[in-house]
Amino acid sequence: MKLSDFFEKHVRVFTCNSLIIIGEVIDYYPAIGTESGEDEIDIFPNGTNHIIRVKESEILSIEELFL
């Protein structure tokens, strides 16, 4: 799973803390540029005005949604 493959796509993300996030990936951060040292993505969830940043280690599974 490469998080960069999901940039600007609609996704469903299952996280290790039991969250299911459905929305558009609006930004991708490679590991070399993050404090955590791992890839991260920003998701703009459907129906909200917030952005959720998710680290690669927090993701159990991610799938593209075809709308």
N, C-alpha and C positions, 0 to 999 in steps of 0.2 A: 504494500500500500504506500503510494507516494502521495503525500498531501498536495503537492503542486499540481497533480493531475485533476484535482477537484476545483481549482481556481475558476471563479465565475460560473459555477454550476450549482444547481439546486441539489441539496443532499439531505439525507437522514443520518444522524450521528447518534450512536449509542455509546455513552460514556461509562467509565468505571464507577461513577457515583450515582448510577441509576437514572441519569437524565437522558431523555430522547430529544434531540434538537433537530428541527426541520427548518431549513432556510437556505439562503444563498451564501456561498463562500465569497466574501468581498475582498479578502486580502490573504496573502500567504507570506510567511516569514521563514526563510531558511535557517537552519540551526546555527550557522556561523554568525547570524546577526541578532540572536536572542539571548537574554540573560539565562534562560534555562538550559541552553545548549542543545535544544531539540527543535524540530520543526513545529510551527504553530500556524493556525488558521483563525481568521475572524469570520464568524457566521452572523448574518443578519437574519434572525428568525422571522418567519412569517407572522404578521399581525402584531409586532412589537416595535418599539422605538429604541431598542437596545442592541448592542453588539456583544457577542460572546466570543471570547478568545479561548481556544482549546489547544492544549499541547498534545503532541503525538502520543505520549505515554498515557494520556487520559482517555484515549479512544479505544473502545473495544471493537467496534466495527463502523464502517462508513460506506454508504452506497449512494450512487447518483440517482436522482429522481427525474424521470422524463415527463415533463408537463405538456 
